Amino acid sequence: MFSYAILALFSLAVVLPVGWLLLAATSPKANAGVDLSDIRLSNFADAWVQADFTTHLLNSLIICVGAVVITSSVSILAGYGLTILAMPGSRIVFPIILAGIMIPLEGILVPLYFNLRTVGLTSSLFGLVIAHAGLGVSFGVFWMRATLQAVPRELVESAELDGAGRLRMLWSIVLPVIRPALITMVLLMFMWTWNDYFLAFVLINDEAKMPVTLALGSFSTRYTQQLNLMAAAAVLVALPVLVLYMFFQRQFIQGVMSGALKG
């Protein structure tokens, strides 16, 4: 009974702020006062138009899809080489890659900015994609290496005996086996990239190229007296990640649980 009470308290701590945000987003009152007799869904349309979310949403999608595709591809190939293929120097290369997780963003942000400025990639969507991809590779390789170590060696040996090449073996044998863990990694990287504010704030100075998180920050400074519109804008920013999680919930949980069991 005590355990259920603790879980109920934690659940309330999560649900209540989200519930208040939704009620505030549909409130007709500028101070976000709750009024259940007048649910105003038009707040979402007003926030969308006034914040020009169409442009910023497209920017975020370009950044997230580009970063996730690059990071996932590099992580899969690197993890495959470090584990299944056991490439020479794996024991030396992996700790070097792992060091990328241990270095905080604040420690590399200044040199990262000046390096991107030197090649003209500041205030550029491509520059932000490269930055996110580079920062995410360390975790991706770590995740894929841990996942691929659990792949039965018999499957790989059987594919080798049947004459499958390395890329064919990766595509037809390995990837289907690790599909839940792969989906989990992609969702985590998408979520981290989508929710980023600090890196985009430093690298993007052009308002037309801002992702939705920066646009939300700019919107909140202009509409400080309209809390209902600010809440509606916050819901719009969070919605894509929630939709993705709802679609891939089962695979996400399966991937996280399989990682926990392997650990």
C-alpha positions as CSV (number, residue, x, y, z in Angstrom):
1,M,0.0,0.0,0.0
2,F,2.8,2.4,0.8
3,S,4.4,1.7,-2.6
4,Y,1.1,2.6,-4.4
5,A,0.8,5.8,-2.4
6,I,4.3,6.9,-3.4
7,L,3.6,6.0,-7.1
8,A,0.3,8.0,-6.9
9,L,2.2,11.1,-5.5
10,F,4.7,10.9,-8.3
11,S,2.0,10.5,-10.9
12,L,0.2,13.5,-9.5
13,A,3.4,15.5,-9.6
14,V,3.6,14.8,-13.4
15,V,0.0,14.9,-14.3
16,L,-1.1,18.1,-12.5
17,P,1.3,20.5,-14.3
18,V,0.4,19.0,-17.7
19,G,-3.3,19.2,-16.9
20,W,-2.9,22.9,-15.8
21,L,-1.0,23.6,-19.0
22,L,-3.8,22.1,-21.2
23,L,-6.5,24.0,-19.3
24,A,-4.5,27.3,-19.5
25,A,-4.0,26.7,-23.2
26,T,-7.7,26.6,-23.8
27,S,-8.6,29.4,-21.4
28,P,-10.4,32.5,-22.7
29,K,-8.6,34.6,-20.1
30,A,-5.3,36.2,-20.8
31,N,-4.1,35.4,-17.3
32,A,-4.6,31.7,-18.0
33,G,-7.4,31.4,-15.4
34,V,-9.3,28.1,-15.8
35,D,-12.8,28.5,-17.2
36,L,-14.3,25.1,-18.0
37,S,-17.5,26.7,-19.3
38,D,-15.7,28.3,-22.2
39,I,-13.0,26.1,-23.8
40,R,-11.3,28.1,-26.5
41,L,-9.5,25.9,-28.9
42,S,-8.9,28.9,-31.1
43,N,-5.9,29.8,-28.8
44,F,-3.9,27.2,-30.7
45,A,-4.6,28.7,-34.1
46,D,-3.9,32.2,-32.7
47,A,-0.6,31.1,-31.2
48,W,0.3,29.2,-34.4
49,V,-0.3,32.3,-36.7
50,Q,1.2,34.9,-34.3
51,A,4.4,32.9,-33.7
52,D,4.7,31.9,-37.4
53,F,5.0,28.2,-36.3
54,T,4.8,26.9,-39.9
55,T,8.3,28.2,-40.7
56,H,9.8,27.3,-37.4
57,L,8.2,23.9,-37.4
58,L,9.7,23.2,-40.8
59,N,13.1,24.3,-39.5
60,S,12.9,22.0,-36.6
61,L,11.9,19.1,-38.8
62,I,14.8,19.7,-41.1
63,I,17.2,19.9,-38.2
64,C,15.9,16.8,-36.4
65,V,15.5,14.6,-39.4
66,G,19.0,15.5,-40.7
67,A,20.7,15.1,-37.4
68,V,18.9,11.8,-36.6
69,V,19.7,10.3,-40.0
70,I,23.4,11.2,-39.8
71,T,23.8,10.2,-36.2
72,S,21.9,6.9,-36.6
73,S,23.8,5.9,-39.7
74,V,27.2,6.6,-38.2
75,S,26.3,5.0,-34.9
76,I,25.0,1.8,-36.6
77,L,28.0,1.4,-38.8
78,A,30.5,2.2,-35.9
79,G,28.7,-0.1,-33.5
80,Y,28.7,-2.8,-36.1
81,G,32.4,-2.4,-36.7
82,L,33.2,-2.4,-33.0
83,T,31.2,-5.5,-32.1
84,I,30.1,-7.8,-34.9
85,L,33.2,-7.2,-37.1
86,A,35.6,-6.6,-34.2
87,M,37.7,-4.2,-36.3
88,P,41.3,-3.7,-35.3
89,G,41.8,-1.1,-32.7
90,S,38.3,-1.3,-31.3
91,R,39.4,-1.3,-27.7
92,I,41.3,1.9,-28.3
93,V,38.7,3.7,-30.5
94,F,35.7,3.0,-28.2
95,P,37.0,4.8,-25.1
96,I,37.9,7.8,-27.3
97,I,34.3,7.9,-28.7
98,L,32.9,7.4,-25.2
99,A,34.8,10.5,-24.0
100,G,32.3,12.5,-26.0
101,I,29.5,11.7,-23.5
102,M,31.6,12.8,-20.6
103,I,32.5,16.3,-21.9
104,P,29.7,18.8,-21.1
105,L,28.3,20.9,-23.9
106,E,29.4,24.1,-22.2
107,G,33.0,22.9,-22.4
108,I,33.0,22.7,-26.2
109,L,30.5,25.3,-27.2
110,V,32.9,28.2,-27.7
111,P,35.4,26.3,-29.9
112,L,32.4,24.7,-31.7
113,Y,31.0,28.1,-32.5
114,F,34.3,29.5,-33.8
115,N,34.9,26.4,-35.9
116,L,31.5,26.7,-37.5
117,R,31.9,30.5,-38.0
118,T,35.2,29.9,-39.7
119,V,33.5,27.7,-42.4
120,G,30.5,30.0,-42.6
121,L,28.0,27.6,-40.9
122,T,26.7,29.8,-38.1
123,S,23.0,30.9,-38.6
124,S,22.7,27.9,-40.8
125,L,20.3,24.9,-40.5
126,F,23.1,22.7,-42.0
127,G,25.5,23.9,-39.4
128,L,23.1,23.1,-36.6
129,V,22.4,19.7,-38.1
130,I,26.2,18.9,-38.1
131,A,26.6,20.2,-34.5
132,H,23.7,18.0,-33.3
133,A,25.0,15.0,-35.2
134,G,28.5,15.3,-33.8
135,L,27.3,15.7,-30.3
136,G,24.9,12.7,-30.6
137,V,27.3,10.2,-32.2
138,S,29.1,9.3,-28.9
139,F,25.8,8.2,-27.2
140,G,24.7,6.5,-30.4
141,V,27.8,4.4,-30.7
142,F,27.6,3.5,-27.0
143,W,23.9,2.5,-27.4
144,M,24.5,0.5,-30.5
145,R,27.6,-1.3,-29.2
146,A,25.7,-2.4,-26.0
147,T,22.8,-3.5,-28.2
148,L,24.9,-5.4,-30.8
149,Q,26.8,-7.2,-28.1
150,A,23.6,-9.1,-27.2
151,V,23.0,-10.3,-30.8
152,P,23.5,-14.1,-30.9
153,R,26.8,-14.9,-32.5
154,E,25.2,-18.0,-34.1
155,L,23.1,-15.7,-36.4
156,V,26.1,-13.9,-37.6
157,E,28.1,-17.1,-38.2
158,S,25.2,-18.7,-40.1
159,A,24.9,-15.7,-42.4
160,E,28.7,-15.8,-43.0
161,L,28.4,-19.5,-43.9
162,D,25.6,-18.8,-46.3
163,G,27.9,-16.3,-48.1
164,A,26.3,-13.1,-46.9
165,G,28.4,-10.0,-47.3
166,R,29.0,-7.6,-44.4
167,L,26.4,-5.0,-45.5
168,R,23.9,-7.7,-46.4
169,M,24.4,-9.3,-43.0
170,L,23.9,-5.9,-41.3
171,W,20.7,-5.1,-43.3
172,S,19.0,-8.5,-43.3
173,I,20.2,-10.2,-40.1
174,V,21.4,-7.6,-37.5
175,L,19.0,-4.7,-38.0
176,P,15.7,-6.7,-37.8
177,V,17.0,-8.3,-34.5
178,I,17.8,-4.9,-32.8
179,R,14.7,-3.0,-34.2
180,P,13.2,-2.0,-30.8
181,A,16.5,-0.7,-29.5
182,L,17.1,1.1,-32.8
183,I,13.7,2.8,-32.7
184,T,14.4,3.8,-29.1
185,M,17.7,5.4,-30.0
186,V,16.1,7.3,-32.9
187,L,13.2,8.6,-30.7
188,L,15.7,9.7,-28.0
189,M,17.9,11.5,-30.5
190,F,14.8,13.1,-32.1
191,M,13.5,14.3,-28.7
192,W,16.9,15.7,-27.6
193,T,17.3,17.6,-30.9
194,W,13.7,18.8,-31.0
195,N,13.9,20.1,-27.4
196,D,17.3,21.8,-27.7
197,Y,17.4,25.5,-26.9
198,F,20.9,26.3,-25.8
199,L,22.8,25.1,-28.8
200,A,20.3,26.7,-31.2
201,F,20.4,30.0,-29.2
202,V,24.1,30.2,-29.7
203,L,24.4,29.2,-33.3
204,I,21.2,30.7,-34.9
205,N,20.9,34.4,-35.1
206,D,18.6,34.6,-38.1
207,E,14.9,34.7,-37.0
208,A,13.8,33.0,-40.2
209,K,15.9,29.9,-39.4
210,M,15.0,29.5,-35.7
211,P,13.6,26.1,-34.6
212,V,10.4,26.0,-32.6
213,T,12.1,26.1,-29.2
214,L,13.8,29.4,-30.0
215,A,10.5,30.7,-31.6
216,L,8.7,29.8,-28.4
217,G,11.2,31.8,-26.3
218,S,10.9,34.8,-28.6
219,F,7.1,34.4,-28.5
220,S,7.0,34.3,-24.7
221,T,9.0,37.6,-24.5
222,R,6.4,39.4,-26.8
223,Y,3.3,38.0,-25.2
224,T,4.2,38.1,-21.5
225,Q,0.7,39.3,-20.6
226,Q,-1.1,36.6,-22.6
227,L,-0.4,33.4,-20.6
228,N,-3.1,31.4,-22.4
229,L,-1.4,32.0,-25.8
230,M,2.0,31.1,-24.3
231,A,0.5,27.9,-22.9
232,A,-1.0,27.1,-26.3
233,A,2.3,27.7,-28.0
234,A,4.1,25.4,-25.5
235,V,1.6,22.6,-26.2
236,L,2.2,23.0,-29.9
237,V,5.9,22.7,-29.4
238,A,5.6,19.5,-27.3
239,L,2.9,17.8,-29.5
240,P,5.2,16.3,-32.2
241,V,7.3,14.4,-29.7
242,L,4.2,13.2,-27.9
243,V,2.6,11.9,-31.1
244,L,5.8,10.1,-32.0
245,Y,5.9,8.4,-28.6
246,M,2.3,7.4,-28.9
247,F,2.9,5.7,-32.3
248,F,6.1,3.9,-31.1
249,Q,5.3,3.4,-27.4
250,R,5.5,-0.3,-27.5
251,Q,8.8,-0.4,-29.4
252,F,10.3,2.3,-27.2
253,I,9.4,0.5,-23.9
254,Q,10.7,-2.8,-25.3
255,G,13.9,-1.2,-26.4
256,V,14.5,0.5,-23.0
257,M,13.6,-2.7,-21.1
258,S,15.9,-4.9,-23.3
259,G,18.7,-2.4,-22.6
260,A,18.1,-2.5,-18.9
261,L,18.1,-6.3,-18.9
262,K,21.3,-6.4,-20.8
263,G,22.9,-4.0,-18.4
